[in-house]
Amino acid sequence: MGVAMITPFKQDKTIDFDSLENLIEHLIKGKADYIVALGTTGETPALFPEEKEQLKKFIVKKVDGRIPLVLGVGGNHTMAVVNELLNTDLTGFSAVLSVVPFYNKPSQEGIYRHYKAIAEASPLPVILYNVPGRTGVNMTAQTTIRLAREVENIIGVKEASGNFHQIEEIIKNKPENFQVVSGDDSITYPLMTLGAVGVISVIGNAFPDEFGKMVRLCLRGDFENALPIHFEFTELFNLLFVDGNPAGVKCTLNAMGMIENELRLPLVPTRLSTNEEIHRITSKIIDRSANRTED
C-alpha cells in the first residue's frame, strides 16, 4: 500500500510543515509500504515551483530512508517533463509516477511517445498513471501493454480508469515483471482478486494500518479475512470523493485532529453535510479499531 500524501495547509494557506512531519510519522508507524509525494492528492497544481522544491527536500529529510519514496513528475508538455527529470535532484526517491497528459487529449500514439521520451530521460523507474476522469483521455490497455513490453524503464501502472474490463486485460497480458496497482481505494479489493498487486491510496493518509492490512491479506491470498476490512470502509469511500479529492481525506484527517481543514483554490473543503457524515463515520472506524486493540 502506497499512500498519495496530502499537503497540509495552515489557515493562511501556507504549507503546514509541522503537520506534514506528523503525517509522515503517522504513515510510517501505520506501516505504509511507500509514500507518493507531489501527486494529485498533494494539490501540486496549486503549488509554486519553489514550494515543490521545499516539500521534496523536507519529505526526503524526514523520511530519512525508512520507507521508499515515489515522486510525482508529470504534465502535458512532454519536453518540459523531460527537462524536469534531467535537471531535478531525485536523491531519496525510488521511482517517479507520471500522469497521462491532460487537457491536450493526445492520441494513443501520442501517449506512447510521451511516456517513451519520459522513460528514456528518467534516471529512475517510471510508473504510469491512468486517470481519465481527471485528464480527459484514457490510456487503453493496448497502449499500456505496449509500453510495458517495449520500454524497459517503465515498471508499472497506477490504474484509476475504473474500467474492470480494461484493467483485467492489462493484468492478463502484461509482462511478468510489470506491476498493476489500483488507483481507486473503493475497487482495490476486487482488483486484487484479479491480480493487481496493491494500491496507491488516498484513504491510507488517514488509516494506513487498517487499509494496509487489507492489502497485505489480499497479497497473501486471504481474501476471506480481507473482505470485512473492505466493507468497513465502504461508507467512507464515496464520501471521500463526492466533493472532490483531496477535500474528503483532508476532512477525515481534520476529524482525527491531524491537520487544519484547508485547501487551496480552486479546491474548497467539503460541504457541511459531507463534513458531518465523514466525522461520524471516522469516529466509528476509530472506535472499532480501538476495541479490536483492547481485545
VOPAGU-2260 file (C-alpha; in pm, 1 decimal, decimal comma):
REM VOPAGU-2260
SITE   aa  ch    i         X         Y         Z
SITE  MET   A    0       0,0       0,0       0,0
SITE  GLY   A    1     147,0     324,8    -118,5
SITE  VAL   A    2      -4,7     649,9       5,7
SITE  ALA   A    3     -71,0     950,3    -218,3
SITE  MET   A    4      20,0    1201,4      50,6
SITE  ILE   A    5    -172,8    1525,1     100,3
SITE  THR   A    6     -11,1    1866,8     151,8
SITE  PRO   A    7    -137,0    2021,5     476,9
SITE  PHE   A    8    -200,2    2396,6     478,4
SITE  LYS   A    9    -241,2    2647,6     759,7
SITE  GLN   A   10    -536,9    2884,2     773,4
SITE  ASP   A   11    -330,4    3144,6     586,2
SITE  LYS   A   12    -281,5    2882,6     307,3
SITE  THR   A   13      92,0    2842,5     365,8
SITE  ILE   A   14     230,4    2489,1     392,3
SITE  ASP   A   15     196,8    2341,5     740,4
SITE  PHE   A   16     530,2    2163,2     774,3
SITE  ASP   A   17     467,7    2062,2    1137,0
SITE  SER   A   18     150,4    1876,7    1039,4
SITE  LEU   A   19     330,1    1727,5     739,9
SITE  GLU   A   20     601,4    1587,6     966,8
SITE  ASN   A   21     335,6    1438,5    1195,2
SITE  LEU   A   22     159,7    1286,6     893,5
SITE  ILE   A   23     483,3    1127,3     771,6
SITE  GLU   A   24     535,7     969,1    1113,2
SITE  HIS   A   25     171,7     853,3    1113,9
SITE  LEU   A   26     220,1     679,9     777,5
SITE  ILE   A   27     545,6     512,9     875,9
SITE  LYS   A   28     404,6     398,9    1210,6
SITE  GLY   A   29      97,6     271,0    1023,0
SITE  LYS   A   30     321,5      50,7     804,4
SITE  ALA   A   31     261,4     222,4     471,7
SITE  ASP   A   32     485,3      48,9     219,6
SITE  TYR   A   33     580,9     369,4      38,6
SITE  ILE   A   34     480,4     735,0       4,1
SITE  VAL   A   35     393,9     913,6    -318,7
SITE  ALA   A   36     495,1    1278,9    -285,7
SITE  LEU   A   37     368,4    1564,8    -501,7
SITE  GLY   A   38      91,5    1370,0    -669,0
SITE  THR   A   39    -257,2    1497,4    -748,6
SITE  THR   A   40    -371,5    1438,4    -390,0
SITE  GLY   A   41     -88,5    1669,0    -280,1
SITE  GLU   A   42    -257,1    1957,1    -470,6
SITE  THR   A   43      50,7    2005,4    -688,6
SITE  PRO   A   44    -134,2    2221,0    -947,6
SITE  ALA   A   45    -176,3    2479,4    -670,2
SITE  LEU   A   46     186,6    2473,3    -552,1
SITE  PHE   A   47     455,8    2716,7    -662,8
SITE  PRO   A   48     779,2    2568,0    -804,3
SITE  GLU   A   49     978,9    2679,3    -501,8
SITE  GLU   A   50     724,1    2516,3    -271,1
SITE  LYS   A   51     759,9    2187,0    -457,6
SITE  GLU   A   52    1135,6    2202,4    -402,1
SITE  GLN   A   53    1085,4    2276,5     -32,7
SITE  LEU   A   54     844,5    1985,1       0,2
SITE  LYS   A   55    1075,6    1740,7    -178,0
SITE  LYS   A   56    1369,8    1827,4      45,0
SITE  PHE   A   57    1157,6    1824,2     361,1
SITE  ILE   A   58     995,1    1487,9     284,9
SITE  VAL   A   59    1325,4    1321,5     193,6
SITE  LYS   A   60    1487,2    1454,7     512,3
SITE  LYS   A   61    1203,6    1348,9     744,4
SITE  VAL   A   62    1151,9    1005,0     590,1
SITE  ASP   A   63    1528,9     950,6     610,6
SITE  GLY   A   64    1526,0     630,4     407,8
SITE  ARG   A   65    1283,0     448,1     637,6
SITE  ILE   A   66    1041,7     366,8     352,8
SITE  PRO   A   67    1065,0     420,3     -24,2
SITE  LEU   A   68     950,4     745,6    -182,7
SITE  VAL   A   69     790,1     794,4    -523,6
SITE  LEU   A   70     785,1    1141,3    -679,6
SITE  GLY   A   71     503,7    1272,7    -895,3
SITE  VAL   A   72     652,2    1418,8   -1214,2
SITE  GLY   A   73     407,6    1477,3   -1496,7
SITE  GLY   A   74     247,1    1725,9   -1728,5
SITE  ASN   A   75     103,3    1784,4   -2074,0
SITE  HIS   A   76     422,6    1932,1   -2224,4
SITE  THR   A   77     646,4    1633,3   -2289,0
SITE  MET   A   78     972,1    1823,5   -2328,3
SITE  ALA   A   79     907,7    2019,6   -2008,7
SITE  VAL   A   80     863,4    1691,7   -1817,2
SITE  VAL   A   81    1180,3    1553,9   -1976,6
SITE  ASN   A   82    1368,1    1870,1   -1884,2
SITE  GLU   A   83    1242,9    1845,9   -1525,3
SITE  LEU   A   84    1362,1    1487,2   -1496,0
SITE  LEU   A   85    1702,9    1574,9   -1638,2
SITE  ASN   A   86    1751,4    1871,6   -1406,2
SITE  THR   A   87    1585,7    1767,2   -1079,7
SITE  ASP   A   88    1773,3    1622,2    -783,6
SITE  LEU   A   89    1599,2    1289,2    -735,4
SITE  THR   A   90    1811,9    1180,2    -440,8
SITE  GLY   A   91    1599,2     989,9    -189,6
SITE  PHE   A   92    1336,9     877,1    -441,0
SITE  SER   A   93    1299,1     523,3    -577,1
SITE  ALA   A   94    1068,7     587,9    -874,2
SITE  VAL   A   95     859,0     853,6   -1045,8
SITE  LEU   A   96     483,9     849,1   -1104,3
SITE  SER   A   97     379,3    1026,3   -1422,8
SITE  VAL   A   98      21,4    1102,6   -1520,1
SITE  VAL   A   99    -122,3    1069,0   -1870,5
SITE  PRO   A  100    -101,5    1411,8   -2039,8
SITE  PHE   A  101    -410,5    1613,7   -1956,1
SITE  TYR   A  102    -617,7    1869,0   -2149,5
SITE  ASN   A  103    -431,6    1821,1   -2481,3
SITE  LYS   A  104    -620,9    1494,9   -2547,1
SITE  PRO   A  105    -337,5    1317,6   -2728,9
SITE  SER   A  106    -391,7    1007,5   -2940,8
SITE  GLN   A  107    -275,4     668,0   -2816,0
SITE  GLU   A  108      37,2     707,2   -3030,2
SITE  GLY   A  109      98,3    1045,6   -2867,4
SITE  ILE   A  110      61,7     892,6   -2520,2
SITE  TYR   A  111     304,2     615,2   -2615,9
SITE  ARG   A  112     567,2     858,4   -2745,0
SITE  HIS   A  113     518,8    1086,9   -2443,1
SITE  TYR   A  114     594,8     807,4   -2199,8
SITE  LYS   A  115     876,9     666,2   -2411,6
SITE  ALA   A  116    1050,8    1005,7   -2403,0
SITE  ILE   A  117     998,9    1035,9   -2027,2
SITE  ALA   A  118    1128,1     684,8   -1956,1
SITE  GLU   A  119    1437,5     742,0   -2169,9
SITE  ALA   A  120    1515,6    1063,1   -1978,8
SITE  SER   A  121    1436,3     938,9   -1629,6
SITE  PRO   A  122    1721,2     805,1   -1414,3
SITE  LEU   A  123    1454,8     632,5   -1202,3
SITE  PRO   A  124    1193,7     369,1   -1291,7
SITE  VAL   A  125     865,9     514,3   -1418,7
SITE  ILE   A  126     512,8     424,3   -1305,4
SITE  LEU   A  127     236,1     517,2   -1549,3
SITE  TYR   A  128     -75,6     685,5   -1409,7
SITE  ASN   A  129    -403,4     649,6   -1598,6
SITE  VAL   A  130    -684,8     862,2   -1455,5
SITE  PRO   A  131    -918,5     961,9   -1742,6
SITE  GLY   A  132   -1165,8    1128,6   -1507,1
SITE  ARG   A  133    -904,0    1397,9   -1449,5
SITE  THR   A  134    -703,1    1400,9   -1771,2
SITE  GLY   A  135    -985,2    1381,9   -2024,4
SITE  VAL   A  136    -825,1    1091,6   -2213,5
SITE  ASN   A  137    -798,7     721,3   -2139,0
SITE  MET   A  138    -478,7     525,7   -2193,7
SITE  THR   A  139    -604,9     199,3   -2340,0
SITE  ALA   A  140    -498,0    -145,8   -2231,3
SITE  GLN   A  141    -320,9    -188,3   -2563,8
SITE  THR   A  142    -108,4     124,1   -2509,5
SITE  THR   A  143     -25,9      26,7   -2151,3
SITE  ILE   A  144      80,3    -323,7   -2256,8
SITE  ARG   A  145     283,8    -183,4   -2548,0
SITE  LEU   A  146     473,4      45,4   -2311,1
SITE  ALA   A  147     520,7    -236,2   -2059,8
SITE  ARG   A  148     668,9    -463,9   -2325,5
SITE  GLU   A  149     877,3    -214,4   -2520,7
SITE  VAL   A  150    1011,9      34,1   -2264,0
SITE  GLU   A  151    1235,7    -128,4   -2005,7
SITE  ASN   A  152    1231,8     160,1   -1758,3
SITE  ILE   A  153     851,5     152,8   -1720,3
SITE  ILE   A  154     775,8     -81,5   -1430,1
SITE  GLY   A  155     405,7     -47,3   -1356,3
SITE  VAL   A  156      80,6     142,1   -1385,1
SITE  LYS   A  157    -148,5     310,3   -1136,4
SITE  GLU   A  158    -485,4     235,2   -1296,8
SITE  ALA   A  159    -769,7     467,5   -1198,4
SITE  SER   A  160    -995,5     428,2   -1500,4
SITE  GLY   A  161   -1249,5     223,7   -1305,0
SITE  ASN   A  162   -1285,0       6,4   -1615,5
SITE  PHE   A  163   -1265,0    -353,1   -1491,8
SITE  HIS   A  164   -1251,0    -499,9   -1842,2
SITE  GLN   A  165    -957,8    -276,5   -1932,1
SITE  ILE   A  166    -766,5    -343,3   -1611,6
SITE  GLU   A  167    -828,9    -717,1   -1638,7
SITE  GLU   A  168    -691,0    -710,0   -1994,2
SITE  ILE   A  169    -374,5    -536,9   -1872,4
SITE  ILE   A  170    -325,6    -788,2   -1590,1
SITE  LYS   A  171    -385,6   -1079,7   -1825,6
SITE  ASN   A  172    -144,9    -968,0   -2099,8
SITE  LYS   A  173     127,6    -769,2   -1921,4
SITE  PRO   A  174     488,7    -887,3   -1885,6
SITE  GLU   A  175     550,7   -1079,4   -1564,7
SITE  ASN   A  176     762,1    -808,0   -1400,9
SITE  PHE   A  177     515,5    -524,1   -1477,7
SITE  GLN   A  178     300,9    -427,7   -1178,3
SITE  VAL   A  179     -61,8    -317,6   -1192,1
SITE  VAL   A  180    -164,8    -105,0    -894,5
SITE  SER   A  181    -513,9      19,8    -812,3
SITE  GLY   A  182    -561,4     394,8    -824,7
SITE  ASP   A  183    -900,9     381,0    -658,1
SITE  ASP   A  184    -943,6     275,5    -294,6
SITE  SER   A  185   -1301,0     157,2    -340,6
SITE  ILE   A  186   -1213,2    -108,6    -600,6
SITE  THR   A  187    -876,3    -217,9    -462,9
SITE  TYR   A  188   -1018,2    -537,4    -312,7
SITE  PRO   A  189   -1186,7    -665,5    -632,2
SITE  LEU   A  190    -887,7    -563,2    -845,8
SITE  MET   A  191    -653,9    -757,7    -619,0
SITE  THR   A  192    -868,2   -1067,8    -665,1
SITE  LEU   A  193    -790,2   -1027,6   -1037,5
SITE  GLY   A  194    -417,5    -991,4    -983,3
SITE  ALA   A  195    -344,2    -627,5    -901,1
SITE  VAL   A  196     -57,9    -606,2    -651,9
SITE  GLY   A  197    -170,4    -317,6    -433,1
SITE  VAL   A  198    -291,2      41,2    -431,9
SITE  ILE   A  199    -168,2     397,4    -428,0
SITE  SER   A  200    -419,6     505,6    -169,2
SITE  VAL   A  201    -593,0     825,3     -62,3
SITE  ILE   A  202    -769,8     678,9     240,3
SITE  GLY   A  203    -431,1     547,0     352,7
SITE  ASN   A  204    -343,3     901,1     463,2
SITE  ALA   A  205    -588,2     857,2     749,6
SITE  PHE   A  206    -594,3     479,7     804,0
SITE  PRO   A  207    -264,5     332,4     681,6
SITE  ASP   A  208    -262,1      49,0     933,3
SITE  GLU   A  209    -618,0     -69,0     872,5
SITE  PHE   A  210    -628,4     -30,1     494,3
SITE  GLY   A  211    -276,1    -163,7     458,8
SITE  LYS   A  212    -379,5    -475,1     649,4
SITE  MET   A  213    -647,2    -543,4     387,7
SITE  VAL   A  214    -391,8    -507,5     107,5
SITE  ARG   A  215    -144,8    -741,1     278,6
SITE  LEU   A  216    -414,9   -1002,8     338,3
SITE  CYS   A  217    -505,7    -986,9     -30,7
SITE  LEU   A  218    -141,8   -1026,5    -130,3
SITE  ARG   A  219    -131,6   -1344,4      78,7
SITE  GLY   A  220    -446,1   -1469,1     -93,4
SITE  ASP   A  221    -652,9   -1437,6     224,1
SITE  PHE   A  222    -947,8   -1266,0      59,7
SITE  GLU   A  223   -1192,5   -1402,0     317,8
SITE  ASN   A  224   -1038,0   -1201,7     601,0
SITE  ALA   A  225    -965,9    -900,9     379,3
SITE  LEU   A  226   -1329,5    -859,3     274,9
SITE  PRO   A  227   -1464,1    -736,8     613,9
SITE  ILE   A  228   -1199,7    -461,8     615,1
SITE  HIS   A  229   -1308,0    -357,1     265,8
SITE  PHE   A  230   -1668,2    -341,0     386,1
SITE  GLU   A  231   -1564,2    -138,7     691,0
SITE  PHE   A  232   -1458,4     146,9     464,3
SITE  THR   A  233   -1745,0     124,9     212,4
SITE  GLU   A  234   -1934,8     424,6     353,4
SITE  LEU   A  235   -1622,1     636,9     361,4
SITE  PHE   A  236   -1505,7     552,9       7,0
SITE  ASN   A  237   -1782,8     750,5    -163,1
SITE  LEU   A  238   -1773,1    1039,4      82,8
SITE  LEU   A  239   -1403,8    1095,0      24,4
SITE  PHE   A  240   -1462,9    1187,6    -339,2
SITE  VAL   A  241   -1817,5    1325,6    -353,6
SITE  ASP   A  242   -1685,5    1682,6    -310,5
SITE  GLY   A  243   -1354,0    1620,0    -485,1
SITE  ASN   A  244   -1011,8    1495,3    -385,4
SITE  PRO   A  245    -837,9    1570,4    -150,6
SITE  ALA   A  246   -1125,9    1756,1      17,2
SITE  GLY   A  247   -1267,6    1433,5     160,1
SITE  VAL   A  248    -947,9    1293,7     305,5
SITE  LYS   A  249    -847,7    1633,4     442,8
SITE  CYS   A  250   -1184,6    1647,2     619,6
SITE  THR   A  251   -1113,6    1298,6     759,1
SITE  LEU   A  252    -767,7    1396,7     882,7
SITE  ASN   A  253    -916,0    1709,5    1037,9
SITE  ALA   A  254   -1173,8    1492,9    1216,7
SITE  MET   A  255    -879,5    1295,4    1355,7
SITE  GLY   A  256    -716,0    1616,1    1481,9
SITE  MET   A  257    -416,9    1586,8    1248,2
SITE  ILE   A  258    -449,3    1887,4    1015,8
SITE  GLU   A  259    -641,4    2208,1     950,5
SITE  ASN   A  260    -923,0    2155,2     700,5
SITE  GLU   A  261    -764,0    2385,1     443,4
SITE  LEU   A  262    -727,5    2356,8      65,8
SITE  ARG   A  263    -604,3    2599,4    -196,6
SITE  LEU   A  264    -835,7    2744,9    -457,7
SITE  PRO   A  265    -985,0    2639,3    -686,6
SITE  LEU   A  266   -1040,7    2349,5    -444,4
SITE  VAL   A  267   -1257,6    2408,1    -138,2
SITE  PRO   A  268   -1347,2    2199,6     168,6
SITE  THR   A  269   -1634,9    1953,1     167,2
SITE  ARG   A  270   -1993,0    2068,5     211,7
SITE  LEU   A  271   -2128,7    2078,5     565,7
SITE  SER   A  272   -2344,3    1768,5     511,8
SITE  THR   A  273   -2045,3    1570,8     381,2
SITE  ASN   A  274   -1829,6    1701,1     663,7
SITE  GLU   A  275   -2076,2    1581,0     926,2
SITE  GLU   A  276   -2102,6    1234,9     767,6
SITE  ILE   A  277   -1725,0    1198,6     741,6
SITE  HIS   A  278   -1682,9    1295,0    1107,2
SITE  ARG   A  279   -1949,5    1041,5    1209,2
SITE  ILE   A  280   -1802,2     753,2    1008,7
SITE  THR   A  281   -1443,7     838,3    1105,6
SITE  SER   A  282   -1539,9     819,4    1473,0
SITE  LYS   A  283   -1699,9     477,4    1415,4
SITE  ILE   A  284   -1388,8     342,4    1243,8
SITE  ILE   A  285   -1160,0     474,8    1517,7
SITE  ASP   A  286   -1383,0     325,4    1787,8
SITE  ARG   A  287   -1389,3     -16,1    1617,5
SITE  SER   A  288   -1012,5      -8,4    1577,0
SITE  ALA   A  289    -967,9      79,7    1945,1
SITE  ASN   A  290   -1197,7    -203,6    2051,1
SITE  ARG   A  291   -1000,6    -454,5    1842,2
SITE  THR   A  292    -677,8    -333,0    2002,4
SITE  GLU   A  293    -825,4    -380,0    2353,2
SITE  ASP   A  294    -946,5    -728,4    2264,1
